[in-house]
């Protein structure tokens, strides 16, 4: 696993666990979809199909090495609940 670009970034996996610990995979999928649709900014790393680890996310996004700024995550979460 790579290190975050700065101390205000979360991996997609950690962001999902922060938002919904009981439904982390479903939240990972929602975050990946938001990234794919341009609703959430992220520094994305994608898996090659033969490298896939665990359950697949939209766009082959690597949940452990895709980084989301905490402020972007908070803004996205606020828009979802509004």
Backbone as CSV, one residue per row, in Angstrom:
resi,resn,N_x,N_y,N_z,CA_x,CA_y,CA_z,C_x,C_y,C_z
1,UNK,0.852,-1.179,0.000,0.000,0.000,0.000,0.891,1.232,0.000
2,UNK,0.508,2.217,-0.774,1.315,3.436,-0.844,0.913,4.401,0.274
3,UNK,1.756,5.388,0.479,1.469,6.393,1.513,0.655,7.520,0.903
4,UNK,-0.187,8.172,1.697,-1.008,9.270,1.174,-0.136,10.438,0.726
5,UNK,-0.627,11.200,-0.253,0.135,12.349,-0.736,0.335,13.428,0.331
6,UNK,-0.553,13.497,1.305,-0.394,14.439,2.420,-1.214,13.937,3.604
7,UNK,-1.110,14.611,4.724,-1.771,14.117,5.939,-3.256,14.446,6.024
8,UNK,-3.817,15.073,4.994,-5.255,15.341,4.987,-5.994,14.430,4.018
9,UNK,-5.300,13.423,3.480,-5.911,12.485,2.535,-6.264,11.173,3.212
10,UNK,-7.337,10.578,2.728,-7.766,9.250,3.164,-7.795,8.341,1.950
11,UNK,-7.497,7.069,2.140,-7.716,6.120,1.054,-9.227,5.980,0.863
12,UNK,-9.630,5.535,-0.295,-11.056,5.320,-0.548,-11.606,4.336,0.486
13,UNK,-10.850,3.315,0.799,-11.273,2.326,1.790,-11.470,2.961,3.166
14,UNK,-10.517,3.766,3.609,-10.645,4.426,4.907,-11.792,5.431,4.926
15,UNK,-11.985,6.127,3.809,-13.097,7.076,3.719,-14.425,6.349,3.857
16,UNK,-14.555,5.207,3.211,-15.794,4.424,3.298,-16.031,3.937,4.725
17,UNK,-14.973,3.465,5.381,-15.115,3.003,6.770,-15.469,4.145,7.704
18,UNK,-14.971,5.334,7.413,-15.287,6.506,8.229,-16.765,6.886,8.077
19,UNK,-17.269,6.850,6.849,-18.652,7.249,6.589,-19.664,6.208,7.045
20,UNK,-19.322,4.933,6.860,-20.284,3.883,7.176,-19.573,2.580,7.518
21,UNK,-19.131,2.431,8.751,-18.371,1.231,9.128,-19.123,-0.078,8.879
22,UNK,-20.431,-0.068,9.054,-21.211,-1.293,8.902,-21.441,-1.679,7.442
23,UNK,-21.306,-0.722,6.545,-21.556,-0.978,5.122,-20.393,-0.449,4.282
24,UNK,-19.189,-0.816,4.666,-17.997,-0.255,4.024,-17.949,-0.535,2.526
25,UNK,-18.237,-1.775,2.102,-18.131,-2.058,0.666,-19.162,-1.274,-0.139
26,UNK,-20.390,-1.205,0.344,-21.422,-0.438,-0.365,-21.017,1.035,-0.458
27,UNK,-20.397,1.547,0.585,-19.936,2.934,0.579,-18.746,3.090,-0.352
28,UNK,-17.857,2.097,-0.411,-16.763,2.134,-1.390,-17.311,2.240,-2.808
29,UNK,-18.349,1.469,-3.100,-18.977,1.507,-4.430,-19.557,2.893,-4.693
30,UNK,-20.252,3.469,-3.706,-20.829,4.808,-3.875,-19.732,5.850,-4.113
31,UNK,-18.633,5.757,-3.369,-17.523,6.687,-3.570,-16.911,6.506,-4.959
32,UNK,-16.706,5.263,-5.372,-16.139,4.991,-6.703,-17.056,5.541,-7.795
33,UNK,-18.354,5.364,-7.647,-19.299,5.903,-8.632,-19.231,7.425,-8.666
34,UNK,-19.141,8.049,-7.514,-19.040,9.508,-7.456,-17.754,9.987,-8.134
35,UNK,-16.666,9.273,-7.923,-15.411,9.617,-8.588,-15.559,9.468,-10.096
36,UNK,-16.125,8.359,-10.526,-16.297,8.093,-11.958,-17.203,9.128,-12.632
37,UNK,-18.179,9.661,-11.907,-19.116,10.646,-12.465,-18.657,12.085,-12.252
38,UNK,-17.466,12.279,-11.714,-16.935,13.626,-11.517,-17.558,14.389,-10.365
39,UNK,-18.211,13.683,-9.446,-18.861,14.320,-8.306,-17.933,14.421,-7.094
40,UNK,-16.821,13.670,-7.134,-15.875,13.632,-6.021,-14.469,13.570,-6.593
41,UNK,-13.655,14.546,-6.214,-12.265,14.568,-6.686,-11.443,13.541,-5.926
42,UNK,-10.537,12.907,-6.640,-9.661,11.917,-6.016,-8.421,11.720,-6.869
43,UNK,-7.376,11.293,-6.228,-6.152,10.878,-6.907,-6.312,9.378,-7.111
44,UNK,-6.696,8.976,-8.319,-7.150,7.615,-8.594,-6.017,6.723,-9.087
45,UNK,-5.976,5.527,-8.539,-5.139,4.462,-9.073,-6.082,3.316,-9.437
46,UNK,-5.871,2.763,-10.611,-6.741,1.681,-11.082,-5.972,0.363,-11.133
47,UNK,-6.717,-0.707,-10.929,-6.157,-2.047,-11.050,-6.205,-2.467,-12.513
48,UNK,-5.198,-3.189,-12.956,-5.328,-3.944,-14.193,-6.193,-5.150,-13.833
49,UNK,-6.974,-5.633,-14.763,-7.926,-6.701,-14.471,-7.252,-7.895,-13.803
50,UNK,-6.063,-8.275,-14.262,-5.411,-9.455,-13.695,-4.815,-9.200,-12.313
51,UNK,-4.775,-7.965,-11.855,-4.228,-7.636,-10.544,-5.295,-7.513,-9.462
52,UNK,-6.534,-7.637,-9.815,-7.626,-7.279,-8.914,-7.523,-7.958,-7.555
53,UNK,-7.779,-7.194,-6.507,-7.758,-7.654,-5.121,-9.154,-7.434,-4.541
54,UNK,-9.754,-8.466,-3.977,-11.044,-8.300,-3.315,-12.193,-8.063,-4.286
55,UNK,-13.257,-7.501,-3.775,-14.432,-7.226,-4.601,-14.181,-6.002,-5.472
56,UNK,-14.597,-6.098,-6.701,-14.318,-5.059,-7.688,-15.172,-3.811,-7.464
57,UNK,-14.567,-2.644,-7.760,-15.263,-1.366,-7.703,-15.420,-0.834,-9.119
58,UNK,-16.401,0.042,-9.365,-16.553,0.632,-10.692,-15.242,1.262,-11.174
59,UNK,-14.945,1.058,-12.444,-13.761,1.652,-13.039,-12.454,1.003,-12.610
60,UNK,-12.550,-0.190,-11.996,-11.350,-0.888,-11.489,-10.537,-0.007,-10.542
61,UNK,-11.201,0.828,-9.785,-10.515,1.717,-8.844,-9.918,0.899,-7.705
62,UNK,-8.666,1.173,-7.406,-7.954,0.523,-6.309,-8.360,1.232,-5.015
63,UNK,-9.058,0.536,-4.156,-9.610,1.149,-2.938,-8.541,1.524,-1.931
64,UNK,-7.376,0.884,-1.997,-6.315,1.129,-1.020,-5.327,2.200,-1.452
65,UNK,-5.262,2.492,-2.757,-4.292,3.460,-3.259,-4.934,4.595,-4.045
66,UNK,-6.229,4.799,-3.849,-6.926,5.967,-4.371,-7.131,6.902,-3.190
67,UNK,-6.713,8.154,-3.357,-6.681,9.108,-2.239,-7.709,10.209,-2.425
68,UNK,-8.412,10.520,-1.343,-9.450,11.557,-1.325,-9.092,12.565,-0.243
69,UNK,-9.082,13.838,-0.610,-8.869,14.898,0.396,-10.049,14.882,1.362
70,UNK,-9.758,14.995,2.623,-10.814,14.972,3.640,-11.850,16.070,3.394
71,UNK,-11.423,17.257,2.994,-12.376,18.351,2.744,-13.296,18.025,1.558
72,UNK,-12.774,17.365,0.523,-13.607,16.958,-0.612,-14.603,15.887,-0.189
73,UNK,-14.160,14.956,0.641,-15.053,13.912,1.148,-16.171,14.523,1.980
74,UNK,-15.823,15.446,2.867,-16.837,16.091,3.715,-17.852,16.855,2.877
75,UNK,-17.385,17.570,1.848,-18.310,18.321,0.979,-19.220,17.368,0.213
76,UNK,-18.664,16.284,-0.285,-19.478,15.294,-1.021,-20.536,14.676,-0.098
77,UNK,-20.132,14.306,1.106,-21.060,13.713,2.061,-22.175,14.698,2.424
78,UNK,-21.843,15.962,2.576,-22.838,16.984,2.912,-23.841,17.146,1.758
79,UNK,-23.370,17.100,0.531,-24.276,17.212,-0.630,-25.225,16.025,-0.699
80,UNK,-24.752,14.863,-0.315,-25.584,13.653,-0.356,-26.721,13.716,0.656
81,UNK,-26.480,14.348,1.790,-27.512,14.382,2.837,-28.407,15.601,2.738
82,UNK,-28.067,16.526,1.848,-28.868,17.742,1.712,-30.130,17.509,0.922
